[in-house]
Amino acid sequence: FFSSFFASGTAFFTSSFFSSFFASSSFSSFFCAMNAVRALGSSLSLVRSHAARTAMPVAARSSGISLSSSRSVLPSSRSPSALRVAAFSSKGGGASTKSDNIVWSDALLSIEERTALSGCRGATIWMTGLSGSGKSTVGALVEKHLIEAGLLSYRLDGDNVRFGLNRDLGFSEADRKENIRRIAEVAKLFTDCGVLTICSFISPYRSDRDSAREVFAKDGLPFFEVFVDVPIDVAESRDPKGLYKKARDGKLKGFTGIDAPYEAPLKPELTIQTHVHSPEECVRQVVEMLAKHGVKPPIRHDSVDAP
């Protein structure tokens, strides 16, 4: 009896409820809402697809490089953590840092994938030479040229960084060494994320520049030493900041080229002479050096305006 009653009651209720529901405006609203959700989902998929394709350079799309970050793409033998662990182990367990309880955190993107997004591989152009040799002038023009060519570029200048990052450093040998160490590490980070980084620093000590090069070499990042080779008498005749005069008058101690040494590079990737060539020609030489070493920024053939 009860089985028959509940069976018949359930059937009656179900048929009555759904008949009323399907015939009502509630069903129409529900059906329209579901269609709207499906349409919205399709639209979002199209938007995401379009955004991904427009954000990725044409070269990356045509080469089929994936920018998925859902996996680790750095081979374990070449990952920064693997290199650092090996280096620290050989030194007795992180002896190069004051913090022992630290572990390197790997990125989920390779250098190649960053390159695909930016359109150019990062590199550091390290410009070294006497004060007044033209490092800052040529560096600023190279930065301007690269940016106008559509490439990410940034210039780190010797005086500029002492207003902020290195404002606690002077010009003793120890402070100069620390100055270059910090800049090398900063420039490496810029380079790793695909920026063409120009460093304009006197950096008088060969050992410090070699140490800076090693910072890049251990992670396989491009580093190009550019020697701005100008005779001391030419640099002193320019004296844009009046520092040579102060040094000659005894008002400035430890000035490179006067009473502090400058150790010229032995094997720079490029030597430029601003007293022989125009700023435009020096920029061209730097850009051609980048192309020669596999960094291929476009070479503009129009004039480069001085800042």
C-alpha positions in Angstrom: 0.0 0.0 0.0 2.7 2.4 1.1 4.9 1.5 -1.8 2.0 2.1 -4.3 1.1 5.3 -2.5 4.6 6.8 -2.5 5.2 5.7 -6.0 2.0 7.3 -7.3 2.5 10.4 -5.2 6.1 10.9 -6.3 5.1 10.4 -9.9 2.3 12.9 -9.5 4.4 15.5 -7.8 7.3 15.1 -10.2 5.1 15.4 -13.3 3.1 18.2 -11.8 6.2 20.2 -10.7 8.3 19.8 -13.9 5.2 20.4 -16.0 4.6 23.7 -14.2 8.3 24.6 -14.1 8.9 24.0 -17.9 5.7 25.9 -18.7 6.6 28.9 -16.4 8.9 31.9 -17.1 11.4 30.5 -14.5 12.5 27.8 -17.0 12.9 30.4 -19.7 15.0 32.6 -17.5 17.1 29.6 -16.4 17.6 28.5 -20.0 18.7 32.0 -21.0 21.1 32.3 -18.1 22.8 29.0 -19.0 23.2 30.1 -22.6 24.7 33.4 -21.4 27.2 31.5 -19.2 28.3 29.3 -22.1 28.7 32.4 -24.3 30.7 34.2 -21.7 33.0 31.2 -21.3 33.6 31.1 -25.1 34.3 34.9 -25.2 36.8 34.7 -22.4 38.6 31.8 -24.2 38.8 33.9 -27.3 40.1 37.0 -25.4 42.8 34.9 -23.6 43.9 33.4 -26.9 44.1 36.8 -28.6 45.9 38.4 -25.7 48.5 35.6 -25.6 49.1 35.9 -29.3 49.4 39.7 -29.4 51.6 39.8 -26.4 54.0 37.3 -27.9 56.4 38.6 -30.7 55.8 37.2 -34.2 59.2 35.4 -34.1 58.1 33.5 -31.0 54.7 32.5 -32.5 56.3 31.3 -35.7 58.9 29.3 -33.8 56.3 27.6 -31.7 58.0 28.4 -28.4 55.7 27.7 -25.4 55.4 30.3 -22.7 53.6 28.0 -20.3 54.7 28.5 -16.7 53.1 25.3 -15.4 56.4 23.4 -15.5 60.0 23.8 -14.8 61.9 24.3 -18.0 65.4 24.8 -16.8 67.5 21.6 -17.2 68.7 20.6 -13.7 72.4 20.6 -14.8 72.2 24.2 -16.0 69.7 25.7 -13.5 71.0 28.5 -11.2 70.3 26.5 -8.1 72.4 23.6 -9.4 75.2 25.9 -10.3 75.1 27.6 -7.0 74.9 24.4 -5.0 77.9 23.1 -6.8 79.8 26.4 -6.2 78.9 26.6 -2.5 79.8 22.9 -2.0 83.3 23.5 -3.4 83.7 26.4 -1.0 82.6 24.5 2.1 78.9 25.3 2.1 77.9 28.8 1.2 81.1 30.5 2.5 80.6 33.4 0.0 77.5 34.7 1.9 76.8 35.7 5.5 73.5 33.7 5.4 73.8 30.0 5.6 70.2 29.0 5.7 69.2 30.1 2.2 68.1 28.0 -0.9 68.0 29.3 -4.4 64.4 29.4 -5.9 64.4 28.5 -9.6 62.1 30.3 -12.1 59.6 28.4 -14.2 60.8 30.1 -17.4 64.0 29.5 -19.3 66.1 32.3 -20.8 64.8 31.2 -24.2 61.2 31.7 -23.1 62.0 35.2 -21.7 63.7 36.0 -25.0 60.7 34.9 -27.0 58.5 37.4 -25.0 60.9 40.4 -25.2 62.1 39.7 -28.7 65.8 40.0 -27.8 68.1 38.2 -25.4 69.5 40.2 -22.5 73.2 41.2 -22.3 75.4 43.5 -20.4 77.7 46.0 -22.1 80.4 47.0 -19.5 82.0 50.2 -20.5 85.2 51.0 -18.7 87.7 53.8 -19.0 89.1 57.0 -17.4 86.9 59.8 -16.2 86.2 62.0 -19.2 86.7 59.2 -21.7 83.1 59.3 -22.9 81.6 56.3 -21.2 78.5 58.0 -20.1 78.0 59.9 -23.4 78.3 56.8 -25.5 76.4 54.7 -23.0 73.4 57.1 -23.1 73.5 57.1 -26.9 73.6 53.3 -27.1 70.6 53.1 -24.7 68.7 55.6 -26.8 69.5 53.8 -30.0 68.4 50.4 -28.7 65.1 51.7 -27.2 64.3 53.5 -30.4 64.9 50.2 -32.2 62.2 48.6 -30.0 64.5 46.8 -27.6 64.5 46.8 -23.8 67.5 48.7 -22.6 68.7 50.4 -19.5 71.9 52.3 -18.5 73.5 52.1 -15.1 75.9 55.0 -14.6 78.8 55.3 -12.1 77.6 58.6 -10.6 73.9 57.8 -10.7 74.1 54.6 -8.6 76.0 56.5 -5.9 72.9 58.6 -5.3 71.0 55.6 -4.2 72.1 52.0 -4.1 75.8 52.7 -3.4 75.4 56.0 -1.5 77.2 54.4 1.5 80.4 53.8 -0.6 83.3 56.1 -1.1 86.3 55.7 -3.4 88.7 53.6 -1.4 90.0 50.5 -3.0 87.6 48.4 -0.8 84.6 50.6 -1.6 85.4 50.6 -5.3 85.5 46.8 -5.2 82.1 46.6 -3.4 80.7 49.2 -5.8 81.5 47.0 -8.8 80.3 43.8 -7.1 76.9 45.3 -6.4 76.5 46.7 -9.9 77.5 43.4 -11.5 74.8 41.6 -9.5 72.2 44.2 -10.4 73.2 44.1 -14.1 73.0 40.3 -14.1 69.4 40.5 -12.9 68.5 43.0 -15.6 70.2 40.8 -18.2 68.5 37.6 -17.0 65.1 39.2 -17.6 65.9 40.2 -21.1 67.2 43.8 -20.8 70.2 45.1 -22.8 72.1 46.6 -19.9 74.8 49.3 -20.3 77.1 49.8 -17.4 79.3 53.0 -17.6 81.9 52.7 -14.8 85.5 53.6 -14.5 86.0 50.3 -12.8 89.8 50.8 -12.7 90.8 47.4 -11.3 91.2 44.5 -13.7 90.4 41.9 -11.0 87.1 43.6 -10.2 86.0 43.6 -13.9 87.1 39.9 -14.1 84.9 39.2 -11.1 82.0 41.0 -12.7 82.4 38.9 -15.8 82.4 35.7 -13.7 79.1 36.7 -12.2 77.6 36.4 -15.7 79.6 33.4 -16.9 78.4 31.1 -14.1 74.8 31.5 -15.3 75.7 31.6 -19.0 74.7 35.2 -19.5 76.3 37.5 -22.2 78.8 40.0 -20.9 80.8 42.3 -23.2 83.7 44.5 -21.9 84.1 47.7 -23.9 87.3 49.6 -23.3 86.8 53.4 -23.9 90.4 54.0 -24.7 91.4 57.7 -24.4 94.8 59.1 -23.5 95.0 60.7 -20.1 95.9 64.1 -21.5 92.7 64.0 -23.7 90.5 63.0 -20.8 92.0 65.7 -18.6 91.6 68.3 -21.3 87.9 67.5 -21.4 87.5 67.4 -17.6 83.7 67.8 -17.7 83.3 67.7 -13.9 86.4 69.6 -13.0 87.8 66.6 -11.1 91.2 66.5 -12.8 91.8 70.1 -11.8 90.8 69.3 -8.2 93.1 66.3 -8.2 96.0 68.3 -9.6 95.5 71.0 -7.0 95.6 68.3 -4.3 91.9 68.9 -3.3 90.9 65.4 -4.4 92.8 62.3 -3.3 92.7 58.8 -4.9 91.6 60.1 -8.3 92.0 57.5 -11.1 94.7 58.4 -13.6 96.3 61.0 -11.3 97.2 59.4 -7.9 95.2 56.1 -8.3 95.9 53.5 -11.0 93.8 52.4 -14.0 94.4 48.9 -15.2 93.4 48.7 -18.9 91.6 45.6 -20.1 93.8 42.9 -21.7 91.1 41.2 -23.9 88.0 43.4 -24.2 85.3 42.4 -26.6 85.6 45.9 -28.1 87.8 49.0 -27.9 86.4 52.4 -28.9 88.3 55.7 -29.1 86.1 58.7 -28.7 88.9 61.1 -29.5 89.2 59.4 -32.9 85.7 58.5 -33.8 82.4 60.4 -33.6 79.8 59.4 -31.0 77.6 58.1 -33.8 80.5 55.8 -35.0 81.1 54.6 -31.5 77.5 53.6 -31.1 77.6 51.8 -34.4 80.7 49.8 -33.3 78.9 48.8 -30.1 75.8 47.7 -31.9 77.8 45.7 -34.5 79.7 44.0 -31.7 76.3 42.8 -30.2 75.3 41.5 -33.6 78.6 39.7 -34.0 78.2 37.9 -30.7 74.6 36.7 -31.4 72.7 39.6 -29.9 71.0 41.1 -33.0 69.5 44.5 -32.4 68.6 46.3 -35.7 71.3 48.8 -36.9 69.8 52.2 -37.7 71.7 54.1 -40.4 70.4 57.5 -39.6 72.2 59.9 -37.3 72.2 59.6 -33.6 71.4 62.8 -31.7 73.6 63.6 -28.8 71.7 64.0 -25.5 
